[in-house]
Amino acid sequence: MCLIPISWNELLHVVLKLSRKIRDVDYIVGIKRGGVIPAVLIGASLGISEIGFIQLKRYSDDKPPRELYDRPRVLKTEIGNVQGKIVLLVDDLARTGKTLIEAEKLLKNMGAKKVFKAVIVLKKNALFKPDFYGLLLDKCPYFPWEDL
């Protein structure tokens, strides 16, 4: 399998590019694990300190990922009060969008006024298009934190 490596410098460039497109967000939620670092970086770039996290499971951590469930399962939430807030939901990669859609449902059930979705990488053949994405790739990315 051919992976496309993304360096820390490229990641920071993508985060800054994404941040210039994003407006009027009150709260950021990163999807664990891959969305944590991008969520924190986007939050820092936008000056937003209210950041929460949600852990869902749909795929194995293997490369290439192996699908485990038809619908993502919420394992854990670390989200403050989003009642009436505009939330930016962040993940590293979107293929089908199922994880982002499931997380969006949860945030709306928690009272979020609006949920925008942002990813670092959108796969070219994705069945889903988020509100914001940084890179459009036909192969799987290899993010710099995967070396840690």
DSSP file (Angstrom, degrees, kcal/mol; ACC not computed):
  #  RESIDUE AA STRUCTURE BP1 BP2  ACC     N-H-->O    O-->H-N    N-H-->O    O-->H-N    TCO  KAPPA ALPHA  PHI   PSI    X-CA   Y-CA   Z-CA
    1    1 A M              0   0    0      0, 0.0     2,-0.6     0, 0.0   138,-0.0   0.000 360.0 360.0 360.0 134.6    0.0    0.0    0.0
    2    2 A C        -     0   0    0      2,-0.0   138,-0.6   139,-0.0     2,-0.3  -0.810 360.0-167.6 -94.8 120.1    1.3    3.4   -0.9
    3    3 A L  E     -a  140   0A   0     -2,-0.6   139,-0.0   136,-0.1     0, 0.0  -0.819  17.4-135.5-105.3 146.7    1.0    6.0    1.8
    4    4 A I  E     -a  141   0A   0    136,-2.8   138,-2.7    -2,-0.3     2,-0.2  -0.896  23.6-137.5-101.6 112.3    1.5    9.7    1.3
    5    5 A P  E     -a  142   0A   0      0, 0.0     2,-0.5     0, 0.0   138,-0.2  -0.468  12.9-159.6 -72.2 137.7    3.7   11.2    4.1
    6    6 A I        -     0   0    0    136,-2.7     2,-0.1    -2,-0.2    -2,-0.0  -0.979  12.6-145.4-116.3 122.1    2.6   14.5    5.6
    7    7 A S     >  -     0   0    0     -2,-0.5     4,-2.5   136,-0.1     5,-0.1  -0.314  25.7-109.3 -81.1 166.4    5.3   16.4    7.4
    8    8 A W  H  > S+     0   0    0      2,-0.2     4,-2.5     1,-0.2     5,-0.2   0.903 121.2  52.2 -60.5 -40.9    4.8   18.6   10.5
    9    9 A N  H  > S+     0   0    0      2,-0.2     4,-2.1     1,-0.2    -1,-0.2   0.913 110.2  47.0 -63.1 -42.6    5.5   21.7    8.3
   10   10 A E  H  > S+     0   0    0      2,-0.2     4,-2.5     1,-0.2    -1,-0.2   0.907 110.9  52.9 -65.4 -40.4    2.9   20.6    5.8
   11   11 A L  H  X S+     0   0    0     -4,-2.5     4,-2.7     1,-0.2    -2,-0.2   0.933 109.4  48.2 -59.2 -46.9    0.4   19.9    8.5
   12   12 A L  H  X S+     0   0    0     -4,-2.5     4,-2.3     1,-0.2    -1,-0.2   0.886 110.6  51.9 -62.4 -38.8    1.0   23.4   10.0
   13   13 A H  H  X S+     0   0    0     -4,-2.1     4,-2.2     2,-0.2    -1,-0.2   0.923 111.3  47.0 -61.6 -44.7    0.5   24.9    6.5
   14   14 A V  H  X S+     0   0    0     -4,-2.5     4,-2.9     2,-0.2    -2,-0.2   0.908 110.5  52.6 -64.3 -42.6   -2.7   23.0    6.0
   15   15 A V  H  X S+     0   0    0     -4,-2.7     4,-2.8     1,-0.2    -2,-0.2   0.923 110.7  47.0 -60.1 -45.0   -4.0   24.1    9.5
   16   16 A L  H  X S+     0   0    0     -4,-2.3     4,-1.5     2,-0.2    -1,-0.2   0.898 112.1  50.7 -64.5 -39.6   -3.3   27.8    8.7
   17   17 A K  H  X S+     0   0    0     -4,-2.2     4,-0.6     2,-0.2    -2,-0.2   0.926 113.5  45.1 -62.6 -45.4   -5.0   27.4    5.4
   18   18 A L  H >X S+     0   0    0     -4,-2.9     3,-1.5     1,-0.2     4,-1.0   0.921 108.5  57.1 -62.7 -44.4   -8.1   25.8    7.0
   19   19 A S  H 3< S+     0   0    0     -4,-2.8     3,-0.4     1,-0.3    -1,-0.2   0.815  99.2  59.3 -60.6 -32.2   -8.1   28.4    9.8
   20   20 A R  H 3< S+     0   0    0     -4,-1.5    -1,-0.3     1,-0.2    -2,-0.2   0.747 107.5  47.4 -68.0 -22.3   -8.4   31.3    7.3
   21   21 A K  H << S+     0   0    0     -3,-1.5     2,-0.4    -4,-0.6    -1,-0.2   0.677  95.6  87.3 -89.6 -19.8  -11.6   29.7    6.0
   22   22 A I     <  +     0   0    0     -4,-1.0     2,-0.3    -3,-0.4     3,-0.1  -0.684  54.0 171.8 -92.9 130.6  -13.3   29.1    9.4
   23   23 A R        +     0   0    0     -2,-0.4    -3,-0.0     1,-0.1    -2,-0.0  -0.946  50.8  12.6-134.3 154.3  -15.3   31.9   11.0
   24   24 A D  S    S+     0   0    0     -2,-0.3     2,-0.4     1,-0.2    -1,-0.1   0.849  72.3 155.1  54.5  48.0  -17.6   32.4   14.0
   25   25 A V        -     0   0    0      1,-0.1    -1,-0.2    -3,-0.1    62,-0.2  -0.899  24.1-176.1-106.6 135.9  -16.8   29.2   15.9
   26   26 A D        +     0   0    0     60,-2.8     2,-0.3    -2,-0.4    24,-0.3   0.730  68.7  18.9 -97.9 -28.3  -17.4   29.0   19.7
   27   27 A Y  E     -b   87   0B   0     59,-1.7    61,-2.6    22,-0.1     2,-0.4  -0.993  62.2-147.5-149.3 144.7  -16.1   25.5   20.5
   28   28 A I  E     -bc  88  51B   0     22,-2.4    24,-2.9    -2,-0.3     2,-0.5  -0.955   8.4-168.0-119.2 137.5  -13.9   22.9   18.9
   29   29 A V  E     -bc  89  52B   0     59,-2.9    61,-3.1    -2,-0.4     2,-0.4  -0.989   7.5-158.1-124.5 123.4  -14.3   19.1   19.2
   30   30 A G  E     -bc  90  53B   0     22,-2.6    24,-2.0    -2,-0.5     2,-0.6  -0.816  17.1-129.0 -98.6 139.1  -11.5   16.8   18.0
   31   31 A I  E  >  - c   0  54B   0     59,-2.7     4,-2.9    -2,-0.4     5,-0.4  -0.779  46.2 -90.7 -87.9 121.6  -12.3   13.2   17.2
   32   32 A K  E  4 S+ c   0  55B   0     22,-3.1    24,-0.6    -2,-0.6     2,-0.2  -0.458  92.3   3.0 -71.2 143.3   -9.8   10.9   19.0
   33   33 A R  T >> S+     0   0    0     -2,-0.1     3,-1.6    22,-0.1     4,-0.5  -0.899 134.1  28.9 -92.3 -37.6   -7.2    9.9   18.0
   34   34 A G  T 34 S+     0   0    0      1,-0.3    -2,-0.2    -2,-0.2    57,-0.1   0.734 120.2  51.4 -64.3 -24.8   -6.4   11.4   14.6
   35   35 A G  T 3X S+     0   0    0     -4,-2.9     4,-2.1     1,-0.1    -1,-0.3   0.514  88.7  83.1 -89.7  -4.3   -8.4   14.6   15.1
   36   36 A V  H <> S+     0   0    0     -3,-1.6     4,-2.3    -5,-0.4     5,-0.2   0.972  93.7  40.5 -66.1 -55.9   -6.8   15.6   18.5
   37   37 A I  H  X S+     0   0    0     -4,-0.5     4,-2.5     1,-0.2     5,-0.2   0.934 117.3  48.6 -62.6 -47.0   -3.6   17.3   17.2
   38   38 A P  H  > S+     0   0    0      0, 0.0     4,-2.8     0, 0.0     5,-0.2   0.903 111.0  52.0 -59.0 -38.7   -5.4   19.0   14.3
   39   39 A A  H  X S+     0   0    0     -4,-2.1     4,-2.5     2,-0.2    -2,-0.2   0.923 111.5  45.8 -62.9 -44.2   -8.2   20.3   16.7
   40   40 A V  H  X S+     0   0    0     -4,-2.3     4,-2.4     2,-0.2    -1,-0.2   0.912 114.5  48.1 -65.3 -42.5   -5.6   21.7   19.1
   41   41 A L  H  X S+     0   0    0     -4,-2.5     4,-2.3     2,-0.2    -2,-0.2   0.913 113.3  46.7 -65.7 -42.9   -3.6   23.4   16.3
   42   42 A I  H  X S+     0   0    0     -4,-2.8     4,-2.2    -5,-0.2     6,-0.2   0.913 111.7  52.5 -64.7 -41.9   -6.8   24.9   14.7
   43   43 A G  H  X>S+     0   0    0     -4,-2.5     5,-2.7    -5,-0.2     4,-1.0   0.919 110.5  47.2 -58.4 -44.7   -7.9   26.1   18.1
   44   44 A A  H  <5S+     0   0    0     -4,-2.4     3,-0.3     1,-0.2    -1,-0.2   0.903 111.9  50.6 -63.4 -41.4   -4.5   27.8   18.7
   45   45 A S  H  <5S+     0   0    0     -4,-2.3    -1,-0.2     1,-0.2    -2,-0.2   0.854 117.0  39.7 -65.2 -35.7   -4.7   29.3   15.2
   46   46 A L  H  <5S-     0   0    0     -4,-2.2    -1,-0.2    -5,-0.1    -2,-0.2   0.526 110.9-117.6 -91.5  -7.2   -8.2   30.7   15.8
   47   47 A G  T  <5 +     0   0    0     -4,-1.0     2,-0.6    -3,-0.3    -3,-0.2   0.803  65.6 144.0  73.8  29.0   -7.6   31.7   19.4
   48   48 A I      < +     0   0    0     -5,-2.7    -1,-0.2    -6,-0.2    -2,-0.1  -0.901  24.8 175.5-105.4 119.7  -10.3   29.3   20.7
   49   49 A S        +     0   0    0     -2,-0.6     2,-1.2    -3,-0.1    -1,-0.1   0.611  55.3  94.7 -98.6 -13.9   -9.4   27.6   24.0
   50   50 A E        +     0   0    0    -24,-0.3   -22,-2.4    -7,-0.1     2,-0.4  -0.679  54.2 156.9 -81.8 101.6  -12.7   25.7   24.5
   51   51 A I  E     +c   28   0B   0     -2,-1.2     2,-0.2   -24,-0.2   -22,-0.2  -0.993  15.2 176.9-132.1 130.1  -11.8   22.3   23.0
   52   52 A G  E     -c   29   0B   0    -24,-2.9   -22,-2.6    -2,-0.4     2,-0.3  -0.710  15.2-138.4-122.1 176.8  -13.4   19.0   23.7
   53   53 A F  E     -cD  30  78B   0     25,-2.0    25,-3.5   -24,-0.2     2,-0.4  -0.976   8.4-165.1-140.3 151.3  -12.9   15.5   22.4
   54   54 A I  E     -cD  31  77B   0    -24,-2.0   -22,-3.1    -2,-0.3     2,-0.6  -0.998  10.8-150.6-135.1 139.1  -14.9   12.5   21.4
   55   55 A Q  E     +cD  32  76B   0     21,-3.5    20,-3.5    -2,-0.4    21,-1.6  -0.949  21.8 168.5-114.5 120.9  -13.8    8.9   20.9
   56   56 A L  E     - D   0  74B   0    -24,-0.6     2,-0.5    -2,-0.6    18,-0.2  -0.883  21.2-145.0-123.6 157.7  -15.6    6.7   18.4
   57   57 A K  E     + D   0  73B   0     16,-1.9    16,-1.9    -2,-0.3     3,-0.1  -0.983  44.6 126.0-129.4 124.3  -14.6    3.4   17.0
   58   58 A R  S    S+     0   0    0     -2,-0.5    10,-4.0     1,-0.4    11,-1.3   0.460  70.7  41.6-136.6 -34.6  -15.3    2.2   13.5
   59   59 A Y  B    S-G   67   0C   0      8,-0.3    -1,-0.4     9,-0.2     8,-0.2  -0.794  78.2-113.0-118.0 157.2  -11.9    1.1   12.2
   60   60 A S        -     0   0    0      6,-2.4     6,-0.1    -2,-0.3    -1,-0.0  -0.380  32.3-115.9 -74.6 167.0   -9.0   -0.8   13.5
   61   61 A D  S    S+     0   0    0      4,-0.1    -1,-0.1    -2,-0.1    -2,-0.0   0.419  80.1 113.6 -86.2   1.7   -5.7    1.2   13.9
   62   62 A D  S    S-     0   0    0      2,-0.1     4,-0.1     4,-0.1    -2,-0.0  -0.262  75.8 -93.3 -69.0 159.5   -4.0   -1.0   11.3
   63   63 A K  S    S+     0   0    0      1,-0.2    -2,-0.1     2,-0.1    -1,-0.0  -0.987 120.4  32.6-113.5 121.0   -2.8    0.5    8.0
   64   64 A P  S    S-     0   0    0      0, 0.0    -1,-0.2     0, 0.0    -2,-0.1   0.610 112.7-119.7 -71.7 154.8   -4.8    0.1    5.8
   65   65 A P        -     0   0    0      0, 0.0     2,-0.5     0, 0.0    -4,-0.1  -0.291  19.8-141.3 -64.2 146.2   -7.7    0.5    8.3
   66   66 A R        -     0   0    0     -4,-0.1    -6,-2.4    -6,-0.1     2,-0.2  -0.934  19.2-120.4-109.7 127.7  -10.0   -2.4    8.7
   67   67 A E  B     +G   59   0C   0     -2,-0.5    -8,-0.3    -8,-0.2     3,-0.1  -0.486  32.2 174.7 -70.4 131.1  -13.7   -1.6    9.2
   68   68 A L        +     0   0    0    -10,-4.0     2,-0.3     1,-0.3    -9,-0.2   0.774  62.1  24.4-103.4 -37.8  -15.1   -3.0   12.4
   69   69 A Y        -     0   0    0    -11,-1.3    -1,-0.3     1,-0.1     4,-0.0  -0.926  62.5-132.9-132.5 152.4  -18.6   -1.7   12.6
   70   70 A D  S    S+     0   0    0     -2,-0.3    -1,-0.1     1,-0.2    28,-0.0   0.894 102.4  29.6 -66.3 -40.2  -21.3   -0.4   10.1
   71   71 A R  S    S-     0   0    0     -3,-0.1    -1,-0.2   -14,-0.1   -14,-0.1  -0.973  96.8-107.0-124.1 133.9  -21.9    2.6   12.3
   72   72 A P        -     0   0    0      0, 0.0     2,-0.5     0, 0.0   -14,-0.2  -0.241  31.2-139.6 -59.3 145.9  -19.3    4.2   14.6
   73   73 A R  E     -D   57   0B   0    -16,-1.9   -16,-1.9    -4,-0.0     2,-0.5  -0.922  11.9-126.0-110.9 131.8  -19.8    3.6   18.3
   74   74 A V  E     +D   56   0B   0     -2,-0.5   -18,-0.3   -18,-0.2     3,-0.1  -0.643  31.9 171.7 -75.8 122.5  -19.2    6.4   20.8
   75   75 A L  E     -     0   0B   0    -20,-3.5     2,-0.3    -2,-0.5   -19,-0.2   0.784  62.6  -6.5 -98.7 -36.7  -16.7    5.2   23.4
   76   76 A K  E     -D   55   0B   0    -21,-1.6   -21,-3.5     2,-0.0     2,-0.4  -0.981  54.2-155.7-161.5 144.0  -16.0    8.3   25.4
   77   77 A T  E     +D   54   0B   0     -2,-0.3   -23,-0.2   -23,-0.2     2,-0.1  -0.986  11.5 178.4-126.0 140.6  -16.8   12.0   25.4
   78   78 A E  E     +D   53   0B   0    -25,-3.5   -25,-2.0    -2,-0.4     2,-0.4  -0.626  38.7 138.5-131.7  70.5  -14.9   14.9   27.0
   79   79 A I        -     0   0    0    -27,-0.3     3,-0.1    -2,-0.1   -27,-0.1  -0.968  38.5-151.0-125.9 130.0  -17.0   17.7   25.8
   80   80 A G        -     0   0    0     -2,-0.4     2,-0.6     1,-0.2    -1,-0.1   0.146  56.3 -41.1 -78.2-158.3  -18.1   20.8   27.9
   81   81 A N        +     0   0    0      1,-0.2    -1,-0.2     2,-0.0    30,-0.1  -0.592  55.6 165.8 -75.2 114.2  -21.3   22.8   27.5
   82   82 A V    >   +     0   0    0     -2,-0.6     3,-2.5    28,-0.3    31,-0.4   0.271  23.9 142.9-108.7   8.1  -22.0   23.2   23.8
   83   83 A Q  T 3  S-     0   0    0      1,-0.3    29,-0.2    29,-0.2    28,-0.1  -0.300  82.1  -6.0 -54.4 119.8  -25.6   24.4   24.3
   84   84 A G  T 3  S+     0   0    0     27,-3.2    -1,-0.3     1,-0.2     2,-0.2   0.558 107.8 128.6  72.8   9.0  -26.4   27.1   21.7
   85   85 A K    <   -     0   0    0     -3,-2.5    28,-1.9    26,-0.2    29,-1.3  -0.620  63.8-121.4 -99.7 156.3  -22.8   27.1   20.5
   86   86 A I  E     - e   0 114B   0     -2,-0.2   -60,-2.8    27,-0.2   -59,-1.7  -0.871  38.5-160.8 -93.3 120.4  -21.4   26.9   17.0
   87   87 A V  E     -be  27 115B   0     27,-3.0    29,-3.1    -2,-0.6     2,-0.6  -0.826  17.3-150.9-111.9 139.4  -19.0   23.9   17.0
   88   88 A L  E     -be  28 116B   0    -61,-2.6   -59,-2.9    -2,-0.4     2,-0.5  -0.953  14.8-156.9-105.8 118.7  -16.2   22.9   14.7
   89   89 A L  E     -be  29 117B   0     27,-3.4    29,-3.0    -2,-0.6     2,-0.4  -0.850  14.2-164.3 -97.7 125.8  -15.8   19.1   14.6
   90   90 A V  E     +be  30 118B   0    -61,-3.1   -59,-2.7    -2,-0.5     2,-0.3  -0.925  17.2 161.5-122.2 134.2  -12.3   18.1   13.5
   91   91 A D  E     - e   0 119B   0     27,-2.0    29,-1.2    -2,-0.4    30,-0.1  -0.921  40.6-123.6-138.1 167.6  -10.8   14.8   12.3
   92   92 A D  E    S+     0   0B   0     -2,-0.3    29,-2.2     1,-0.2     2,-0.3   0.856  89.3  12.6 -79.0 -34.9   -7.6   13.9   10.4
   93   93 A L  E     - e   0 121B   0     27,-0.2     2,-0.5    26,-0.1    -1,-0.2  -0.998  56.1-155.6-148.9 141.6   -9.3   12.1    7.4
   94   94 A A  E     + e   0 122B   0     27,-1.8    29,-2.1    -2,-0.3    32,-0.1  -0.988  27.2 148.4-122.2 127.1  -12.7   11.6    5.8
   95   95 A R  S    S-     0   0    0     -2,-0.5    32,-1.8    27,-0.1    33,-0.6   0.680  88.9  -1.5-112.7 -64.0  -13.5    8.6    3.7
   96   96 A T  S    S-     0   0    0     30,-0.2    33,-0.1    31,-0.2    -2,-0.1   0.640  85.7-130.9-103.3 -20.5  -17.2    7.8    4.2
   97   97 A G     >  +     0   0    0     31,-0.1     4,-2.8    -4,-0.1     5,-0.2   0.402  70.0 124.7  84.1  -2.6  -18.0   10.6    6.7
   98   98 A K  H  > S+     0   0    0      1,-0.2     4,-2.4     2,-0.2     5,-0.2   0.877  72.1  49.2 -60.8 -39.3  -19.8    8.1    9.0
   99   99 A T  H  > S+     0   0    0      2,-0.2     4,-2.3     1,-0.2    -1,-0.2   0.934 114.1  45.4 -65.5 -45.2  -17.6    9.0   12.0
  100  100 A L  H  > S+     0   0    0      2,-0.2     4,-2.5     1,-0.2    -2,-0.2   0.896 113.0  50.6 -64.6 -40.4  -18.2   12.8   11.5
  101  101 A I  H  X S+     0   0    0     -4,-2.8     4,-2.1     2,-0.2    -2,-0.2   0.914 111.3  47.8 -64.8 -43.0  -21.9   12.3   10.9
  102  102 A E  H  X S+     0   0    0     -4,-2.4     4,-1.8    -5,-0.2    -2,-0.2   0.911 113.3  47.7 -64.5 -42.6  -22.3   10.2   14.1
  103  103 A A  H  X S+     0   0    0     -4,-2.3     4,-2.4     1,-0.2    -2,-0.2   0.885 109.4  54.1 -65.8 -38.5  -20.3   12.8   16.2
  104  104 A E  H  X S+     0   0    0     -4,-2.5     4,-2.5     2,-0.2     5,-0.2   0.914 106.1  52.6 -61.4 -42.8  -22.4   15.6   14.7
  105  105 A K  H  X S+     0   0    0     -4,-2.1     4,-2.3     1,-0.2    -1,-0.2   0.923 109.5  49.3 -57.7 -45.1  -25.6   13.8   15.8
  106  106 A L  H  X S+     0   0    0     -4,-1.8     4,-1.4     1,-0.2    -1,-0.2   0.927 110.9  49.1 -61.0 -45.9  -24.2   13.6   19.3
  107  107 A L  H  <>S+     0   0    0     -4,-2.4     5,-2.4     1,-0.2    -1,-0.2   0.884 111.1  49.4 -63.9 -38.9  -23.2   17.3   19.4
  108  108 A K  H ><5S+     0   0    0     -4,-2.5     3,-1.4     1,-0.2    -1,-0.2   0.886 108.6  53.0 -67.1 -37.6  -26.7   18.3   18.2
  109  109 A N  H 3<5S+     0   0    0     -4,-2.3    -1,-0.2     1,-0.3    -2,-0.2   0.781 104.7  56.8 -65.3 -25.8  -28.3   16.2   20.8
  110  110 A M  T 3<5S-     0   0    0     -4,-1.4   -28,-0.3    -5,-0.2    -1,-0.3   0.440 130.2 -97.5 -83.8  -0.6  -26.1   18.0   23.3
  111  111 A G  T < 5 +     0   0    0     -3,-1.4   -27,-3.2     1,-0.2    -3,-0.2   0.560  62.4 164.7 100.7   9.7  -27.6   21.3   22.1
  112  112 A A      < -     0   0    0     -5,-2.4    -1,-0.2   -29,-0.2   -26,-0.2  -0.377  31.5-147.4 -60.6 135.7  -25.1   22.6   19.6
  113  113 A K  S    S-     0   0    0    -28,-1.9     2,-0.3   -31,-0.4   -27,-0.2   0.904  78.7  -2.9 -70.3 -43.0  -26.6   25.3   17.5
  114  114 A K  E     -e   86   0B   0    -29,-1.3   -27,-3.0    -7,-0.0     2,-0.5  -0.990  62.8-152.8-150.6 144.8  -24.6   24.4   14.4
  115  115 A V  E     -e   87   0B   0     -2,-0.3     2,-0.3   -29,-0.2   -27,-0.2  -0.974   8.7-169.0-126.0 118.3  -21.8   21.9   13.7
  116  116 A F  E     -e   88   0B   0    -29,-3.1   -27,-3.4    -2,-0.5     2,-0.4  -0.798  14.5-142.8 -98.4 147.8  -19.2   22.5   11.0
  117  117 A K  E     +e   89   0B   0     -2,-0.3    15,-2.1   -29,-0.2    14,-0.8  -0.941  19.6 178.1-117.0 133.1  -17.0   19.6   10.0
  118  118 A A  E     -ef  90 132B   0    -29,-3.0   -27,-2.0    -2,-0.4     2,-0.3  -0.993   2.5-179.1-133.9 139.8  -13.3   20.0    9.1
  119  119 A V  E     -ef  91 133B   0     13,-1.9    15,-1.3    -2,-0.4   -27,-0.2  -0.964  30.5-138.2-133.7 153.4  -10.6   17.4    8.1
  120  120 A I  E    S+     0   0B   0    -29,-1.2    15,-2.4    -2,-0.3     2,-0.4   0.921  95.1  26.6 -71.5 -45.6   -7.0   17.6    7.2
  121  121 A V  E     -ef  93 135B   0    -29,-2.2   -27,-1.8    13,-0.2     2,-0.5  -0.976  62.6-167.7-125.8 131.0   -7.4   15.1    4.4
  122  122 A L  E     -ef  94 136B   0     13,-3.0    15,-1.9    -2,-0.4     2,-0.2  -0.972  28.0-126.0-110.0 127.2  -10.4   14.3    2.2
  123  123 A K  E >   - f   0 137B   0    -29,-2.1     3,-1.9    -2,-0.5    15,-0.2  -0.510  16.6-127.3 -71.4 140.9  -10.0   11.2    0.1
  124  124 A K  T 3  S+     0   0    0     13,-2.8    14,-0.2     1,-0.3    -1,-0.1   0.836 110.2  45.6 -58.2 -35.3  -10.8   11.8   -3.6
  125  125 A N  T 3  S+     0   0    0     12,-0.3    -1,-0.3    13,-0.1    13,-0.1   0.178  85.0 143.5 -94.7  18.5  -13.3    9.0   -3.7
  126  126 A A    <   -     0   0    0     -3,-1.9   -30,-0.2     1,-0.1   -31,-0.1  -0.244  48.5-147.8 -61.8 144.4  -15.0   10.0   -0.5
  127  127 A L  S    S+     0   0    0    -32,-1.8     2,-0.3     2,-0.0   -31,-0.2   0.418  82.9  55.1 -86.6  -0.2  -18.7    9.6   -0.2
  128  128 A F        -     0   0    0    -33,-0.6   -31,-0.1   -34,-0.1    -2,-0.1  -0.972  65.6-154.2-138.2 142.3  -18.9   12.7    2.0
  129  129 A K        -     0   0    0     -2,-0.3   -12,-0.1   -33,-0.1     4,-0.1  -0.964  15.8-149.7-122.7 117.1  -17.7   16.2    1.8
  130  130 A P        -     0   0    0      0, 0.0   -12,-0.1     0, 0.0     3,-0.1  -0.214  30.1-107.3 -72.9 171.6  -17.0   18.1    5.0
  131  131 A D  S    S+     0   0    0    -14,-0.8     2,-0.4     1,-0.2   -13,-0.2   0.855 104.2  19.0 -66.7 -34.5  -17.5   21.9    5.3
  132  132 A F  E     +f  118   0B   0    -15,-2.1   -13,-1.9  -110,-0.0     2,-0.3  -0.998  66.1 169.8-138.8 139.0  -13.7   22.4    5.3
  133  133 A Y  E     -f  119   0B   0     -2,-0.4   -13,-0.2   -15,-0.2   -12,-0.1  -0.991  21.2-155.7-146.4 153.4  -10.8   20.2    4.2
  134  134 A G  E    S+     0   0B   0    -15,-1.3     2,-0.4   -14,-0.4   -13,-0.2   0.902  76.0  20.4 -93.5 -49.0   -7.1   20.9    3.7
  135  135 A L  E     -f  121   0B   0    -15,-2.4   -13,-3.0   -16,-0.1     2,-0.6  -0.947  57.7-149.5-127.2 144.5   -5.8   18.3    1.2
  136  136 A L  E     +f  122   0B   0     -2,-0.4     2,-0.3   -15,-0.2   -13,-0.2  -0.959  31.1 172.5-112.3 112.6   -7.6   16.2   -1.4
  137  137 A L  E     -f  123   0B   0    -15,-1.9   -13,-2.8    -2,-0.6   -12,-0.3  -0.896  37.0-155.2-124.7 149.9   -5.7   12.9   -1.8
  138  138 A D  S    S+     0   0    0     -2,-0.3     2,-0.2   -15,-0.2    -1,-0.1   0.590  84.7  52.3 -94.6 -13.2   -6.3    9.6   -3.7
  139  139 A K  S    S-     0   0    0      1,-0.0  -136,-0.1  -138,-0.0   -15,-0.1  -0.726  99.8 -84.9-116.3 168.8   -4.1    7.6   -1.3
  140  140 A C  E     -a    3   0A   0   -138,-0.6  -136,-2.8    -2,-0.2     2,-0.1  -0.518  44.1-127.5 -74.2 136.4   -4.0    7.3    2.4
  141  141 A P  E     -a    4   0A   0      0, 0.0     2,-0.5     0, 0.0    -1,-0.1  -0.470   5.9-145.3 -79.4 155.3   -2.0    9.9    4.3
  142  142 A Y  E     -a    5   0A   0   -138,-2.7  -136,-2.7    -2,-0.1  -139,-0.0  -0.940  23.3-149.9-118.9 104.8    0.7    9.1    6.8
  143  143 A F    >   -     0   0    0     -2,-0.5     3,-1.7  -138,-0.2     4,-0.2  -0.396  19.1-119.0 -79.1 151.9    0.5   11.8    9.5
  144  144 A P  G >  S+     0   0    0      0, 0.0     3,-1.4     0, 0.0     4,-0.2   0.792 109.8  62.2 -63.3 -28.7    3.6   12.9   11.4
  145  145 A W  G >  S+     0   0    0      1,-0.3     3,-1.2     2,-0.2    -2,-0.0   0.642  85.2  77.0 -72.7 -11.6    2.2   11.8   14.8
  146  146 A E  G <  S+     0   0    0     -3,-1.7    -1,-0.3     1,-0.2    -3,-0.0   0.650  89.0  58.6 -72.0 -12.2    2.1    8.2   13.6
  147  147 A D  G <         0   0    0     -3,-1.4    -1,-0.2    -4,-0.2    -2,-0.2   0.552 360.0 360.0 -87.9  -9.6    5.9    8.1   14.1
  148  148 A L    <         0   0    0     -3,-1.2    -1,-0.2    -4,-0.2    -2,-0.1   0.481 360.0 360.0 -78.9 360.0    5.6    9.0   17.8
